Amino acid sequence: MQYTPLDVEEIVELEERLLAVLKEDFYTILLNLNRSEQLGNLLILLGHPELIEKNDNGYVPLTDRSIVILGESSIDANDVMKTITKFGISKDRVELHLGYKPNGFNLDALKYSINYSLVLVGPMPHSMEGKDEYTSIISRMEKEAGFPPVKRLIAGNELKITKTSIRNAIGEAFEKGIIT
């Protein structure tokens, strides 16, 4: 596309048209830029890259979104929910995929999604659909760009979903500003 600089009147007209588009579709535009990994470029062009802070794997933290819990639980779903809601987190923000094989869960739905703040993981098989070339889906989420922060639920020296491991993980996530 060949570019011809605009005069002042054309700039004013463009500004009005752009403001109308942005007012109507700004959220969708930001989502599309984020999904295509161009949001950072836009902010650099605007001279404000500091407006987003990415974590080490390229994920833009969204602290008020859903928390996903994956894996075999040693406590029932009601106890999991009670433990989390004691922190003031709404049940609506929690997705439980309990079971040694959390079948039907689409791991790729987490990647670059604006719907998730944190993934808590317990015991599950190493060899599962979605692990790709990684040793497990946990390793994939921890190492591949675009996934929300992942916290392993540990009791003793092993992966285990317990009230204490959940309390510790949620408390740490609050302290680090991962969730609100």
C-alpha positions as CSV (number, residue, x, y, z in Angstrom):
1,M,0.0,0.0,0.0
2,Q,1.4,3.3,-1.0
3,Y,1.1,6.0,1.6
4,T,0.5,9.7,1.0
5,P,0.7,11.9,4.1
6,L,-2.7,13.4,5.1
7,D,-3.3,17.1,5.6
8,V,-4.7,18.5,8.8
9,E,-8.4,18.3,7.7
10,E,-7.9,14.6,6.6
11,I,-6.3,13.8,10.0
12,V,-9.3,15.3,11.8
13,E,-11.7,13.3,9.7
14,L,-9.7,10.1,10.2
15,E,-9.6,10.7,14.0
16,E,-13.4,11.0,14.0
17,R,-13.9,7.8,12.0
18,L,-11.3,5.9,14.1
19,L,-12.9,7.1,17.4
20,A,-16.3,5.8,16.2
21,V,-14.8,2.4,15.2
22,L,-12.9,2.2,18.5
23,K,-15.9,3.1,20.6
24,E,-17.9,0.4,19.0
25,D,-15.3,-2.4,18.6
26,F,-12.4,-1.7,20.9
27,Y,-12.7,-4.8,23.0
28,T,-12.9,-7.0,20.0
29,I,-10.0,-5.3,18.4
30,L,-7.9,-5.8,21.5
31,L,-8.9,-9.5,21.6
32,N,-7.9,-10.0,18.0
33,L,-4.6,-8.2,18.5
34,N,-3.8,-10.3,21.5
35,R,-4.7,-13.6,19.8
36,S,-2.5,-12.7,16.8
37,E,0.3,-11.7,19.2
38,Q,0.2,-8.1,17.8
39,L,-1.0,-6.3,20.9
40,G,2.5,-5.5,22.1
41,N,3.4,-4.1,18.7
42,L,0.4,-1.8,18.8
43,L,1.4,-0.5,22.3
44,I,4.9,0.1,21.1
45,L,3.7,2.1,18.1
46,L,1.5,4.1,20.5
47,G,4.5,4.7,22.7
48,H,3.1,2.9,25.7
49,P,4.4,-0.7,26.0
50,E,4.3,-0.4,29.8
51,L,0.5,-0.7,29.7
52,I,0.7,-4.5,29.7
53,E,3.0,-6.6,31.7
54,K,3.6,-10.1,30.4
55,N,4.8,-12.9,32.5
56,D,7.8,-15.0,31.5
57,N,5.8,-17.1,28.9
58,G,4.1,-14.2,27.1
59,Y,0.8,-14.4,28.9
60,V,-0.9,-11.1,29.9
61,P,-2.1,-11.6,33.4
62,L,-5.9,-11.3,33.9
63,T,-6.3,-11.4,37.7
64,D,-10.1,-11.5,37.9
65,R,-10.9,-14.5,35.6
66,S,-11.5,-18.2,36.1
67,I,-9.4,-20.6,37.9
68,V,-9.2,-24.1,36.5
69,I,-8.4,-27.2,38.6
70,L,-7.3,-30.3,36.8
71,G,-6.5,-33.7,38.2
72,E,-7.4,-36.5,40.6
73,S,-8.6,-35.0,43.9
74,S,-8.4,-36.6,47.3
75,I,-11.3,-34.4,48.4
76,D,-14.7,-34.0,46.8
77,A,-15.8,-31.2,44.6
78,N,-17.8,-29.5,47.3
79,D,-14.8,-29.3,49.6
80,V,-12.7,-27.9,46.7
81,M,-15.3,-25.2,46.2
82,K,-15.6,-24.4,49.9
83,T,-11.9,-24.1,50.2
84,I,-11.7,-21.6,47.3
85,T,-14.7,-19.6,48.2
86,K,-13.3,-18.9,51.7
87,F,-10.9,-16.6,49.9
88,G,-13.8,-14.6,48.5
89,I,-13.6,-16.1,45.1
90,S,-17.0,-16.7,43.5
91,K,-18.0,-20.3,42.5
92,D,-18.7,-18.9,39.1
93,R,-14.9,-18.3,38.6
94,V,-13.9,-21.9,39.3
95,E,-13.9,-24.7,36.7
96,L,-13.3,-28.2,38.1
97,H,-12.0,-31.0,35.9
98,L,-11.4,-33.5,38.6
99,G,-10.4,-37.1,37.9
100,Y,-7.2,-38.8,37.0
101,K,-7.9,-38.3,33.3
102,P,-9.7,-35.0,32.9
103,N,-11.3,-36.2,29.7
104,G,-13.1,-33.7,27.5
105,F,-11.0,-30.8,28.7
106,N,-9.5,-28.8,25.8
107,L,-6.1,-27.7,26.9
108,D,-5.7,-25.4,24.0
109,A,-8.8,-23.4,25.2
110,L,-6.5,-22.0,27.9
111,K,-3.9,-20.7,25.5
112,Y,-4.1,-16.9,25.0
113,S,-7.5,-16.9,26.4
114,I,-8.9,-13.9,28.2
115,N,-11.1,-16.2,30.4
116,Y,-8.5,-17.6,32.8
117,S,-6.3,-16.3,35.5
118,L,-4.8,-19.5,37.0
119,V,-4.5,-23.3,36.4
120,L,-4.1,-25.5,39.5
121,V,-3.0,-29.0,38.7
122,G,-3.0,-32.3,40.7
123,P,-2.2,-35.9,39.7
124,M,-2.9,-37.0,36.2
125,P,-1.2,-39.3,33.6
126,H,1.9,-38.1,31.9
127,S,0.8,-39.3,28.6
128,M,-2.4,-37.5,27.7
129,E,-4.0,-35.9,24.6
130,G,-2.6,-32.4,24.2
131,K,0.9,-33.0,25.7
132,D,2.4,-32.7,22.2
133,E,6.2,-33.1,22.4
134,Y,6.3,-32.4,26.2
135,T,6.6,-35.0,28.9
136,S,3.1,-34.1,30.2
137,I,0.4,-31.5,29.8
138,I,1.6,-29.8,33.0
139,S,5.1,-29.4,31.4
140,R,3.5,-28.0,28.3
141,M,1.5,-25.4,30.1
142,E,4.5,-24.4,32.2
143,K,6.9,-24.1,29.2
144,E,4.8,-23.1,26.2
145,A,4.0,-19.5,25.6
146,G,0.5,-18.2,26.1
147,F,-0.8,-20.3,29.0
148,P,-2.1,-18.8,32.3
149,P,0.2,-19.3,35.3
150,V,0.2,-22.9,36.4
151,K,0.6,-24.0,40.0
152,R,1.2,-27.6,41.0
153,L,-0.8,-28.6,44.0
154,I,1.7,-30.3,46.3
155,A,1.1,-32.2,49.6
156,G,4.3,-33.6,51.1
157,N,6.5,-34.2,48.1
158,E,3.8,-35.3,45.6
159,L,1.1,-33.8,43.4
160,K,-2.1,-34.0,45.5
161,I,-5.3,-32.0,45.6
162,T,-6.1,-31.4,49.2
163,K,-7.6,-28.5,51.1
164,T,-4.2,-27.5,52.3
165,S,-2.5,-27.6,48.9
166,I,-5.4,-25.5,47.5
167,R,-5.2,-23.0,50.3
168,N,-1.4,-22.7,49.8
169,A,-1.7,-22.2,46.0
170,I,-4.5,-19.7,46.2
171,G,-2.8,-17.8,49.0
172,E,0.4,-17.6,47.0
173,A,-1.5,-16.5,43.8
174,F,-3.0,-13.7,45.8
175,E,0.4,-12.6,47.2
176,K,1.9,-12.6,43.7
177,G,-1.0,-10.7,42.2
178,I,-1.9,-13.5,39.9
179,I,-5.5,-13.4,41.0
180,T,-7.7,-10.9,42.8
